[in-house]
């Protein structure tokens, strides 16, 4: 565990919104504030939440969800010019478990889609970039972890940030389990820090490094330079 204190943002309707500014880097310094934000789906936002998100000055909104998810629960920020739909799953991609295998499968199948999402963070116009999926946990957690790893984020702090999502979403989990007629297999206990660290270790052992994995997917040296300039103080 680290002394990292997350910067939670109050966007009514969403439970899991935070600016990743202040997250420590291994070489010293921290991630800059107001450059990278993660959240659960903006479909949850109230009118006040939409106003708060808009007021934050988002320069890009990256929606990682599948088309069927968006059709079911449209983003309340989809009408903004900054909005991009960049799913990290293809049609018919299987869903696997347990969690470490789920993440490894997502990554191994679609390096080009994960590279595209990270590149969209790197080349966004000046201003905060929002990355989200449905819960802001799995797909968002992976894309954020990839971006943070590339700029030298402290791994313990990165894992701390990942675990915070479980605490933020606890009220929503509790409500869903209360309404469910029976237990939801594999969802009773949300994943902990070892899952995101295991996914990054998988990339190192199977692909050489996070950078090598994303390079194979199409991330360029220019993207990498832009990402580091964007995220690091």
Number of C-alpha atoms within 10 A of each C-alpha: 9 14 10 16 14 17 15 16 18 15 24 18 17 22 24 23 26 22 22 25 21 18 25 24 20 14 10 11 13 21 24 18 18 20 21 24 22 26 25 25 27 27 18 19 21 15 13 13 18 19 14 16 20 14 9 13 14 23 19 23 26 23 27 26 19 17 16 10 13 18 9 9 14 15 18 16 19 17 8 13 11 17 18 16 15 20 19 25 20 13 9 6 11 11 12 13 12 12 20 17 16 16 23 21 17 23 24 15 15 16 19 18 21 29 24 20 26 24 21 21 27 22 15 19 13 13 16 21 25 25 29 27 25 22 20 24 23 21 24 26 24 21 23 25 23 23 26 24 19 18 21 17 23 19 20 17 20 25 20 20 22 26 20 16 25 19 13 16 18 13 11 13 17 12 10 13 14 11 9 10 8 8 11 10 8 11 12 11 9 15 19 16 15 14 21 24 17 16 22 22 16 20 20 15 10 13 15 12 17 20 21 14 22 26 17 13 16 17 23 15 11 11 19 21 13 16 22 17 13 21 22 21 14
